[in-house]
Amino acid sequence: MTARLVLLGPPGAGKGTQAARLADRLAIPAISTGDIFRANIKGGTELGRRAQEFSSRGALVPDEITNAMVRDRLAADDTANGFLLDGYPRNVAQVAELEAILADAGKSLDLAVEITADPHVVTERLLKRAQIEGREDDTEDVIRHRLDVYAEQTAPISKVYADRGLLAQVDGLGEVDEVTERLLAAIGPATR
C-alpha cells in the first residue's frame, strides 16, 4: 500500500497530533515544513542558510526555497511508500509545484485531507494551549487573525483539490481516537 497525502487544517484543529498518528498507522513519514526548515538550518545546507536569512528577520521563507526543500525531502528513501505533508502546500502556486515534483518522480498525490473545525472551538482550544504553554503572544485577536489568514489562503487550495476530486473533509472535533478513525476511513479508498 502507498499513500501520498496532504493534510490541511486550521491552527488548533489537531493537525500535528493527527499527522503523527496517521503516519504511524500508515507506516509513512509525516513531513512538516517546520521540520524541513529546522533540519536544513541545523544541517547548515545552502537552502537552510537562505531560509534562515528570512526567518531570522521574521519574514516568510519564499516559495522558491520552500519548494526546493520539499523536493529534496520527497526524494528521500523513506518516502518510497508515501508521505503525509503537513504545512505544504500553503498556496495555489505550491499546489502546482507539488504536482510537478511528484510528476518528475512518476508519482501523483492520492488525497488532500482537510481537518475541519468550528472557529470558536479552535479559538478556545488555542487560548487554553497558550495559557498552558505560556504563549503570551497568542491572544484571542492574534488567534482569530491566524484563523482568518488560514481560511483566506487555504480556501483556494481546498477548491483546487476538490475540483480534481482529491479532497476529503473530516470533522476534527471530538475525541482524538475518533478523529483518527474518521481520517483513516476517508483516506482508505484513496490508497492502494
N, C-alpha and C positions, 0 to 999 in steps of 0.2 A: 504494500500500500504506500502511495505517496500522497503528500498533502502540501501544496504550496498555497499559503493563506496570508491574507492581510487582515489585521484586527483594527477596527475603528471603534471609537467611543469617546465621549466627553471626559474631561478630567473628573475623577471621582467615581466613574462608573465601574471600576474594578478591573480595568484592562490589565494592569500589571499582575494582579493575583491570578486572573483567568489565563493570561498568556503562559505563566509558569505551569499551571495545572494542565492546560491543553497540550503544551509541548511535552510534558511528561507522559500524558495518556497516549499521544500520537507518536511518540518517540522521534520528535523533530526538534531542532533548536528554536527557541524563542529569541528573536533578534530585535532589540530595541535600538533606535538611532542613538539614544543617550549612551548605551553601552558601546556602540561602534565608535562614537566620538571619543569617549574616555579611553578606549583601547588604543586608538590611533594617537591620541595626545600622549598617553603614558608611554607608548612604544616609540615616540619620537619620529613617527613617519612624516614624510613630506605633507601628506594630507592632514595629519594631526597638527603639524606646525601651522598650516594655513588656517585650519579650523580654529585653533586657539587664538590666532590674531583677531578673529571676530568675536568669539565667545568671551575673551578676557575684557573686552570693552562693552559687553552686554548686547552685542549685535547678533542677529540671526546668521547662522552659517549659510552662505549662498548655496543654492540648489546644485551648482556645478560640483562643489566639494562634497556635499551630502550624497549626490548621485554616484560619484566616484567611489566613496567609501562603501556604499551599499553594493555596488557592482563587485568590489573586491571581496566583501563579506559573503555574498551569494556564490562566489566561485570557490569557497572553502569546501573541503571534502565532506564536512558534516551536514551539508545541505543537499547531498545526493538524493535523499528520500523525501526532501521537502524542507519547509521552514514556516515559521509564523512571524511575520513582520509586524512590529508594534511601533507606531510613530512614523511610519513611512508607508505610502506616500502621504504628504501633508497638503499637496495642492494638485491641480489637474495636470500641470506640466510634469510633476513627478510620477503621476499615473502613467503617462506616455513613456517616460524614461524607464520605469519598472517593466513595462511591456517590452521595450527594446532590449533591456538587459536579459530578460527571460528568452526572448526570441533568438538572441545571439547564441544562447545556450541550447536552443532547440526545445525550449520548455514554454509553458504558459501558466498563468495563475489559475488555480482551481476555484477559489472563492474569496470574496471580501465579506467579513462578518462584522456587522456593526452592533455593538452593545448599546442599547438604548436605555435611557433612564430619565425620569422626571427631573427637570432642572431644580425644583425646590428640594427634592430629596437629596440630590447630588450636592447642592449648596450646603445643606445641613451636615451631610457626611464630611465634606471638606472642612467646614468650620470646626467640627469635632476633631478631625485629624490634626488640624492646625493647632488646636488647643493642646492635644496630647503630645504632639511633636515640638511644640514651642515655636511654630511658624508664625511669628508676629506679623509678617507681611501678607499673610493670607486672610485678609479681611473680607467681609461679605461683598463689598464693592469690587474688590480685586477678583474674587472668585466668579462673580456674575459677569465681569468683563471677559475673563478667560473662557467662560461658557459661551458668551456671545461670539467671541473670536472663533472658537471651535465650530460653532454652528455655521458661521459665515464661510469658513474655509472648507469645512467637511461636507456641507450640503452638496456642493458641485461634485465632489469625489464620489459620494454615495450615488448621485444621479448617474454618473458615468458608469459605475459598476452595475447599477440597476438596469440601465439601458442595454447593457451587454448580457444581462441575465446572470450576473455573477455576484449579486448582493443578497445576503441573508441578514435580516434584522432580528435580534434576540433581546428580550427584556432582561436588563441587567439587575433588576431589583428582586430581592428575595435572599434566601439562604445561599451561601457560596456554592454548596454542593448542587443545589437546584439549578443555579445559573450555569454551572459547568455542564450538567446533563443536558440542558437546553441547547447550549453551544455545540456539544458533541452531536446531538440529534440534527442540528442544522448543517453541520459540517459533513456528516456521514455520507449523504448522497453525492457530494462533490468529490470525494476522494476515491481512489481506486487502488 
